[in-house]
């Protein structure tokens, strides 16, 4: 996710950018520059923002560092934070879909067994 998205989530919760800046104890124009990918946030402010919007602290820190990081090797490391979560989310969705279909299959089996019992 991009910093803009995190900041917009914070703006929505706080009411506006100026209120979010007050909550994070930084200037609104600085936060505006972060939102437009011109600056990054210090780690401690990333953590405050993450806690305020109920997001993973590492993701917000990585997103902030991606704004300013020029070294391609370091960028790949930061981007890997998001890929790991996407992979985990896919696994969770897959497992969830399997567990959701299992009761249906079990119900159909019970229904077939009941029909066979009645026919006997």
C-alpha positions in Angstrom: 0.0 0.0 0.0 1.2 3.6 -0.6 1.6 6.3 2.0 -1.1 8.3 0.3 -3.6 5.5 1.1 -2.5 5.3 4.8 -2.7 9.1 5.1 -6.2 9.2 3.5 -7.3 6.5 5.9 -6.0 8.6 8.8 -7.7 11.8 7.3 -11.0 10.0 7.1 -10.7 8.9 10.8 -9.4 12.2 12.1 -11.8 14.3 9.9 -9.2 16.1 7.8 -5.5 16.4 7.1 -4.9 19.2 9.7 -6.5 17.2 12.5 -4.5 14.1 11.5 -1.3 16.3 11.6 -2.3 17.4 15.1 -2.8 13.9 16.3 0.6 12.9 14.8 2.2 16.1 16.2 3.6 17.2 12.9 2.9 20.1 10.6 0.0 19.7 8.1 2.2 20.9 5.2 4.8 18.2 6.0 2.1 15.6 6.0 0.8 16.9 2.7 4.3 16.5 1.2 4.3 12.9 2.5 0.9 12.3 0.9 2.2 13.5 -2.5 5.4 11.3 -2.2 7.8 14.2 -1.8 8.9 13.2 1.8 8.8 10.3 4.1 7.8 10.1 7.7 10.1 9.4 10.7 9.7 5.8 12.0 8.0 6.9 15.2 5.4 8.9 13.3 4.8 5.9 11.0 4.1 3.8 14.2 1.7 6.5 15.5 -0.1 6.6 12.2 -0.3 2.8 12.0 -1.8 2.5 15.5 -4.2 5.3 14.8 -5.6 3.7 11.6 -5.2 0.1 12.9 -2.6 -1.0 10.3 0.5 -3.0 10.6 3.4 -0.8 11.8 5.9 -2.5 9.5 3.8 -1.9 6.4 3.5 1.9 7.2 7.2 2.1 7.9 8.0 0.3 4.6 5.6 2.4 2.6 7.2 5.6 4.0 10.7 4.4 3.3 9.7 3.5 -0.3 8.9 7.1 -0.9 12.5 8.2 -0.5 14.6 5.0 -1.0 16.7 5.1 -4.2 18.7 1.9 -3.7 17.0 -0.8 -5.8 18.2 -3.6 -3.4 16.7 -1.9 -0.4 13.5 -1.1 -2.3 13.0 -4.8 -3.1 13.5 -5.6 0.6 10.8 -3.0 1.6 8.4 -4.2 -1.1 8.8 -7.8 0.1 6.9 -6.8 3.3 3.8 -6.3 1.2 4.2 -9.5 -0.9 4.5 -11.7 2.2 1.2 -10.3 3.5 -0.5 -10.8 0.1 0.7 -14.4 0.1 -0.6 -15.0 3.6 -3.9 -13.4 2.7 -4.3 -15.7 -0.3 -3.6 -18.7 1.9 -6.1 -17.6 4.4 -8.8 -17.0 1.7 -8.1 -20.4 0.3 -8.4 -22.1 3.6 -11.5 -20.1 4.4 -13.1 -21.1 1.1 -12.4 -24.8 1.8 -13.8 -24.6 5.3 -16.9 -22.9 3.9 -17.6 -25.6 1.4 -17.0 -28.5 3.8 -20.2 -28.0 5.8 -22.2 -27.9 2.5 -20.7 -31.2 1.3 -21.3 -32.7 4.7 -24.9 -31.6 4.6 -25.4 -33.1 1.2 -23.9 -36.4 2.4 -26.3 -36.4 5.4 -29.2 -35.7 3.1 -28.3 -38.6 0.8 -27.9 -40.9 3.7 -31.4 -39.9 5.0 -32.9 -40.6 1.6 -31.3 -44.0 1.5 -32.6 -44.8 5.0 -36.1 -43.8 4.0 -36.0 -45.9 0.9 -35.0 -49.0 2.8 
